[in-house]
Amino acid sequence: MTPERTEKLLKVLHRRQPDLTLIADQVNKPRNLSALIRNCDAVGIHSVHTVVPKEGYRTYRGTAKGSDFYVKTRQHHDVVSAIETVKAQGMKVVAAHFSDRAIDYRDFDYTQPCAVLMGAEKQGVSDIASDMADAHVTIPMMGMVSSLNVSTAAGIILVEAQHQRLQAGLYDQPRLEQKEMCRCLFEWGNRDLAKFCRDNGLAYPPLDEIGDVIDAPGWYQSVRDGKATSFDWSEQAV
């Protein structure tokens, strides 16, 4: 990569928020899912969790290209798994859901580790997700409609989270671990090589602090000789 490209990617990585994420619970329209991921990238979310709809994602892979490349996505087969995963990481789950205990979305503290949970287009947040959530938030509506498109609603909530975190100085210093930043620099700057490794079940080559391959000729020779380290990518976020 050029120094300019490396500097740009580092600037983005230095603002990533590892303790802020989003759970998309069976959002089945590809455009909505793509928009959700773009929203996440815009506010510095590093990874998101998606619960696979019963009917699958249809053309998700073909439509969610772009900013989603820069946001890790972990898929779950049910919302319980997604919620338990983020809670195990110390995050509170705040669901966009109208209920008796719902508060104005601006009154929740997004500076704490948290996951914003968005429900499916028609069904909204499921009963089990509602029960497991630590808080419910709503966006005040002043017109005839009673709800917003899921990606629009998520964008409004995430911008509030960004605002609170900016005020708290959480974007001022790098918050990702150095190893993760190195991995991202490699993947973002070497897409074809990263894809080759994943497609062939190979671990990434040894990397320096800015994601460049250490001893590239030696690593390529180990691949040709069948001696490169293997790796199971099936359980990894993409």
PADOVO-975324 format. One record per residue (C-alpha): x, y, z; residue number from 0; residue in three letters. Coordinates in steps of 0.02 Angstrom, whole numbers, m for minus. Layout:
N
<<X Y Z> NUM "ALA">
...
END
This chain:
238
<<0 0 0> 0 "MET">
<<52 179 m26> 1 "THR">
<<91 281 131> 2 "PRO">
<<m62 388 93> 3 "GLU">
<<m176 237 87> 4 "ARG">
<<m103 167 247> 5 "THR">
<<m128 334 334> 6 "GLU">
<<m311 341 279> 7 "LYS">
<<m348 165 340> 8 "LEU">
<<m260 197 505> 9 "LEU">
<<m365 353 531> 10 "LYS">
<<m522 249 513> 11 "VAL">
<<m459 110 627> 12 "LEU">
<<m408 234 761> 13 "HIS">
<<m591 286 776> 14 "ARG">
<<m666 112 782> 15 "ARG">
<<m773 75 934> 16 "GLN">
<<m749 m107 987> 17 "PRO">
<<m877 m91 1128> 18 "ASP">
<<m1019 m27 1019> 19 "LEU">
<<m1111 m144 902> 20 "THR">
<<m1277 m181 819> 21 "LEU">
<<m1384 m338 815> 22 "ILE">
<<m1497 m358 663> 23 "ALA">
<<m1630 m483 715> 24 "ASP">
<<m1693 m568 555> 25 "GLN">
<<m1689 m411 449> 26 "VAL">
<<m1723 m498 284> 27 "ASN">
<<m1721 m362 151> 28 "LYS">
<<m1546 m351 77> 29 "PRO">
<<m1553 m164 50> 30 "ARG">
<<m1602 m135 231> 31 "ASN">
<<m1462 m247 294> 32 "LEU">
<<m1337 m159 181> 33 "SER">
<<m1397 10 244> 34 "ALA">
<<m1381 m48 425> 35 "LEU">
<<m1201 m98 395> 36 "ILE">
<<m1163 67 309> 37 "ARG">
<<m1236 158 459> 38 "ASN">
<<m1123 57 572> 39 "CYS">
<<m968 98 471> 40 "ASP">
<<m1015 283 472> 41 "ALA">
<<m1013 293 663> 42 "VAL">
<<m858 185 686> 43 "GLY">
<<m935 18 733> 44 "ILE">
<<m807 m118 704> 45 "HIS">
<<m918 m272 697> 46 "SER">
<<m1103 m315 689> 47 "VAL">
<<m1209 m467 728> 48 "HIS">
<<m1344 m531 611> 49 "THR">
<<m1477 m660 650> 50 "VAL">
<<m1514 m760 493> 51 "VAL">
<<m1697 m748 437> 52 "PRO">
<<m1790 m912 416> 53 "LYS">
<<m1797 m884 228> 54 "GLU">
<<m1613 m838 219> 55 "GLY">
<<m1532 m681 153> 56 "TYR">
<<m1573 m706 m30> 57 "ARG">
<<m1456 m589 m124> 58 "THR">
<<m1372 m516 31> 59 "TYR">
<<m1196 m556 m26> 60 "ARG">
<<m1225 m471 m193> 61 "GLY">
<<m1301 m313 m124> 62 "THR">
<<m1201 m278 34> 63 "ALA">
<<m1040 m233 m54> 64 "LYS">
<<m952 m71 m10> 65 "GLY">
<<m933 m5 166> 66 "SER">
<<m983 m176 232> 67 "ASP">
<<m810 m238 180> 68 "PHE">
<<m741 m133 321> 69 "TYR">
<<m864 m196 452> 70 "VAL">
<<m848 m374 519> 71 "LYS">
<<m1010 m473 516> 72 "THR">
<<m1046 m621 630> 73 "ARG">
<<m1199 m724 586> 74 "GLN">
<<m1307 m812 715> 75 "HIS">
<<m1448 m937 689> 76 "HIS">
<<m1552 m863 830> 77 "ASP">
<<m1562 m701 927> 78 "VAL">
<<m1523 m786 1093> 79 "VAL">
<<m1350 m829 1028> 80 "SER">
<<m1320 m651 969> 81 "ALA">
<<m1376 m573 1133> 82 "ILE">
<<m1279 m696 1240> 83 "GLU">
<<m1123 m662 1136> 84 "THR">
<<m1125 m474 1162> 85 "VAL">
<<m1172 m490 1345> 86 "LYS">
<<m1024 m606 1370> 87 "ALA">
<<m919 m461 1306> 88 "GLN">
<<m990 m349 1441> 89 "GLY">
<<m1114 m255 1333> 90 "MET">
<<m1287 m196 1377> 91 "LYS">
<<m1422 m233 1247> 92 "VAL">
<<m1535 m88 1203> 93 "VAL">
<<m1681 m135 1090> 94 "ALA">
<<m1774 m14 977> 95 "ALA">
<<m1943 m69 1040> 96 "HIS">
<<m2104 14 1097> 97 "PHE">
<<m2153 m51 1269> 98 "SER">
<<m2205 7 1441> 99 "ASP">
<<m2024 20 1493> 100 "ARG">
<<m1963 109 1337> 101 "ALA">
<<m1872 275 1355> 102 "ILE">
<<m1828 412 1231> 103 "ASP">
<<m1680 352 1128> 104 "TYR">
<<m1581 507 1182> 105 "ARG">
<<m1596 461 1365> 106 "ASP">
<<m1496 300 1354> 107 "PHE">
<<m1309 304 1395> 108 "ASP">
<<m1220 243 1238> 109 "TYR">
<<m1048 280 1309> 110 "THR">
<<m1058 116 1405> 111 "GLN">
<<m1020 m45 1310> 112 "PRO">
<<m1183 m81 1218> 113 "CYS">
<<m1269 m166 1072> 114 "ALA">
<<m1414 m85 981> 115 "VAL">
<<m1542 m217 934> 116 "LEU">
<<m1654 m189 782> 117 "MET">
<<m1798 m307 742> 118 "GLY">
<<m1864 m374 578> 119 "ALA">
<<m1956 m260 457> 120 "GLU">
<<m2133 m321 493> 121 "LYS">
<<m2123 m413 659> 122 "GLN">
<<m2006 m293 749> 123 "GLY">
<<m1911 m352 902> 124 "VAL">
<<m1959 m530 950> 125 "SER">
<<m2032 m569 1121> 126 "ASP">
<<m1878 m664 1176> 127 "ILE">
<<m1762 m524 1121> 128 "ALA">
<<m1873 m397 1209> 129 "SER">
<<m1862 m496 1371> 130 "ASP">
<<m1673 m517 1359> 131 "MET">
<<m1639 m334 1319> 132 "ALA">
<<m1575 m225 1460> 133 "ASP">
<<m1669 m72 1397> 134 "ALA">
<<m1797 m19 1266> 135 "HIS">
<<m1789 145 1171> 136 "VAL">
<<m1908 232 1052> 137 "THR">
<<m1896 377 930> 138 "ILE">
<<m2035 505 956> 139 "PRO">
<<m2151 511 806> 140 "MET">
<<m2247 670 762> 141 "MET">
<<m2339 616 605> 142 "GLY">
<<m2466 490 545> 143 "MET">
<<m2344 345 534> 144 "VAL">
<<m2301 252 692> 145 "SER">
<<m2129 187 644> 146 "SER">
<<m1979 216 533> 147 "LEU">
<<m1888 104 411> 148 "ASN">
<<m1769 m6 511> 149 "VAL">
<<m1611 68 434> 150 "SER">
<<m1674 246 459> 151 "THR">
<<m1717 212 640> 152 "ALA">
<<m1549 131 670> 153 "ALA">
<<m1461 278 589> 154 "GLY">
<<m1547 401 707> 155 "ILE">
<<m1503 299 861> 156 "ILE">
<<m1324 269 806> 157 "LEU">
<<m1294 454 771> 158 "VAL">
<<m1349 489 950> 159 "GLU">
<<m1227 355 1009> 160 "ALA">
<<m1091 438 906> 161 "GLN">
<<m1133 609 978> 162 "HIS">
<<m1123 546 1157> 163 "GLN">
<<m959 456 1124> 164 "ARG">
<<m884 609 1039> 165 "LEU">
<<m929 713 1191> 166 "GLN">
<<m848 582 1303> 167 "ALA">
<<m688 580 1200> 168 "GLY">
<<m704 398 1149> 169 "LEU">
<<m649 435 970> 170 "TYR">
<<m493 529 1025> 171 "ASP">
<<m379 379 1052> 172 "GLN">
<<m362 211 963> 173 "PRO">
<<m465 80 1053> 174 "ARG">
<<m435 m76 948> 175 "LEU">
<<m300 m197 1000> 176 "GLU">
<<m141 m182 897> 177 "GLN">
<<m159 m360 832> 178 "LYS">
<<m334 m322 767> 179 "GLU">
<<m278 m161 685> 180 "MET">
<<m137 m255 600> 181 "CYS">
<<m257 m387 536> 182 "ARG">
<<m376 m256 467> 183 "CYS">
<<m237 m162 380> 184 "LEU">
<<m185 m323 295> 185 "PHE">
<<m363 m370 242> 186 "GLU">
<<m410 m195 184> 187 "TRP">
<<m249 m168 89> 188 "GLY">
<<m228 m344 18> 189 "ASN">
<<m403 m403 m26> 190 "ARG">
<<m351 m532 m155> 191 "ASP">
<<m217 m609 m44> 192 "LEU">
<<m334 m613 108> 193 "ALA">
<<m468 m698 2> 194 "LYS">
<<m340 m823 m63> 195 "PHE">
<<m296 m871 116> 196 "CYS">
<<m478 m891 167> 197 "ARG">
<<m526 m988 11> 198 "ASP">
<<m381 m1108 35> 199 "ASN">
<<m392 m1129 223> 200 "GLY">
<<m227 m1041 256> 201 "LEU">
<<m179 m931 402> 202 "ALA">
<<m128 m755 357> 203 "TYR">
<<60 m735 332> 204 "PRO">
<<164 m654 471> 205 "PRO">
<<129 m467 472> 206 "LEU">
<<220 m314 534> 207 "ASP">
<<140 m173 635> 208 "GLU">
<<59 m93 482> 209 "ILE">
<<m10 m252 406> 210 "GLY">
<<127 m284 277> 211 "ASP">
<<185 m462 248> 212 "VAL">
<<351 m505 331> 213 "ILE">
<<462 m600 209> 214 "ASP">
<<333 m613 71> 215 "ALA">
<<445 m719 m45> 216 "PRO">
<<474 m844 96> 217 "GLY">
<<289 m857 134> 218 "TRP">
<<242 m883 m49> 219 "TYR">
<<374 m1020 m60> 220 "GLN">
<<296 m1106 92> 221 "SER">
<<128 m1102 2> 222 "VAL">
<<202 m1181 m153> 223 "ARG">
<<287 m1314 m46> 224 "ASP">
<<125 m1351 46> 225 "GLY">
<<203 m1298 212> 226 "LYS">
<<102 m1140 247> 227 "ALA">
<<4 m1142 410> 228 "THR">
<<m177 m1196 388> 229 "SER">
<<m326 m1111 473> 230 "PHE">
<<m511 m1147 493> 231 "ASP">
<<m606 m990 438> 232 "TRP">
<<m780 m1064 460> 233 "SER">
<<m809 m987 632> 234 "GLU">
<<m733 m818 593> 235 "GLN">
<<m828 m656 565> 236 "ALA">
<<m815 m598 385> 237 "VAL">
END
